[in-house]
Amino acid sequence: MNTKNMSVSVNSQHTSKMEKTREQYNAVLQVCRNIFERKNTDYGTSWRVFRPQSITDQIFIKAQRIRNIETSGTNLVGEDIEGEFMGIVNYSIIALIQLQLMDENRETGDVKEILDLYDYHAHLTRDLMLMKNTDYGEAWRDMRVSSFTDLILVKIARIKQIEDNAGKTIASEGVSANYQDIINYAIFALIRMQEK
């Protein structure tokens, strides 16, 4: 096989893996969106009351619970870890929606508009993942689920620090980029759990 044929074969395998990642990611995201939509039907958009710091704390509680279960092996409440990761995805998208509406200095309780905003931020985050995944070569597939939990907790700690600094950063990404990373880590964890 000559070099050109080898290159075509490698590119074809890479494209196939990326397509699989996109399909798995979209499938998990659809489940999360369905939960989000059902909860908005039940409760309305009551979550709009949350300040960004409160959303960060909600994500922290879920991630910390996952870590406690991973460390102790004990789950007294009975709610599964998958549900907590999905909650992390949805709360992170809620945070992105809240930040956008705050930047635009407007309110909305319209469920259709909220779902459009959900889709906008979800797809933006997925596209960011696909770009990063190309650079990192699907390295996340060799990671442990517990590592994603730790990465989420690190991102939450960073967000809290930025929030405590009134949103100012000197050399790091802003809050939105950290929420996007949290979404991607949580979805990677869910994909890895499904594969097991």
VENCORWO-V690790 format. One record per residue. N is the residue number from 0. RES is the residue in one small letter. OMEGA is omega in degrees with one decimal (NA if undefined). Layout:
n = <N/N>
res = <RES/RES>
omega = <OMEGA/OMEGA>
//
This chain:
n = <0/1/2/3/4/5/6/7/8/9/10/11/12/13/14/15/16/17/18/19/20/21/22/23/24/25/26/27/28/29/30/31/32/33/34/35/36/37/38/39/40/41/42/43/44/45/46/47/48/49/50/51/52/53/54/55/56/57/58/59/60/61/62/63/64/65/66/67/68/69/70/71/72/73/74/75/76/77/78/79/80/81/82/83/84/85/86/87/88/89/90/91/92/93/94/95/96/97/98/99/100/101/102/103/104/105/106/107/108/109/110/111/112/113/114/115/116/117/118/119/120/121/122/123/124/125/126/127/128/129/130/131/132/133/134/135/136/137/138/139/140/141/142/143/144/145/146/147/148/149/150/151/152/153/154/155/156/157/158/159/160/161/162/163/164/165/166/167/168/169/170/171/172/173/174/175/176/177/178/179/180/181/182/183/184/185/186/187/188/189/190/191/192/193/194/195>
res = <m/n/t/k/n/m/s/v/s/v/n/s/q/h/t/s/k/m/e/k/t/r/e/q/y/n/a/v/l/q/v/c/r/n/i/f/e/r/k/n/t/d/y/g/t/s/w/r/v/f/r/p/q/s/i/t/d/q/i/f/i/k/a/q/r/i/r/n/i/e/t/s/g/t/n/l/v/g/e/d/i/e/g/e/f/m/g/i/v/n/y/s/i/i/a/l/i/q/l/q/l/m/d/e/n/r/e/t/g/d/v/k/e/i/l/d/l/y/d/y/h/a/h/l/t/r/d/l/m/l/m/k/n/t/d/y/g/e/a/w/r/d/m/r/v/s/s/f/t/d/l/i/l/v/k/i/a/r/i/k/q/i/e/d/n/a/g/k/t/i/a/s/e/g/v/s/a/n/y/q/d/i/i/n/y/a/i/f/a/l/i/r/m/q/e/k>
omega = <-179.3/-175.2/-179.2/179.6/177.5/-179.5/178.8/-179.7/179.1/179.1/179.5/177.9/-179.8/178.7/179.7/178.4/-179.6/179.2/176.8/178.8/179.3/-179.3/-179.8/-179.9/-179.2/179.8/178.5/-179.2/179.4/177.3/178.8/-179.5/178.5/177.6/179.7/-178.6/179.4/-179.6/176.5/175.2/-179.1/-170.3/-171.5/-178.8/-179.5/179.3/178.1/177.8/-177.6/165.6/-178.1/-178.7/179.5/177.4/177.2/179.8/176.2/178.5/179.1/-179.2/-178.6/-179.7/179.8/176.8/177.6/-178.5/179.1/178.9/178.7/-175.9/-174.4/-174.8/-178.0/178.4/-174.9/-177.0/177.5/177.5/-173.3/-179.6/179.7/178.4/178.6/177.3/177.3/175.0/177.6/177.0/-175.2/177.9/179.0/176.1/174.4/179.3/179.5/177.3/179.8/-179.2/178.8/-178.3/175.9/178.1/-179.2/177.6/179.9/179.2/170.4/174.1/-177.3/-174.6/179.4/178.2/178.7/178.9/175.1/178.2/176.5/-179.1/-179.6/-177.3/178.1/-178.2/175.7/-179.4/177.3/-179.5/175.3/178.5/-178.5/177.3/-180.0/-178.6/176.4/-179.8/-174.6/173.9/175.3/-179.4/-178.4/-178.7/178.3/-179.2/174.6/177.2/-179.5/177.3/176.2/177.1/-179.7/178.9/177.3/179.3/176.1/179.5/177.6/178.5/178.8/179.0/179.5/-180.0/178.4/177.9/178.6/176.6/179.4/175.0/-177.2/173.2/179.9/-174.7/-174.8/176.8/178.7/-176.9/-176.3/179.9/177.7/175.2/178.5/177.6/178.9/177.5/-177.0/177.8/-179.2/178.9/174.9/179.6/179.9/177.2/-179.3/179.4/177.6/-178.6/178.2/NA>
//
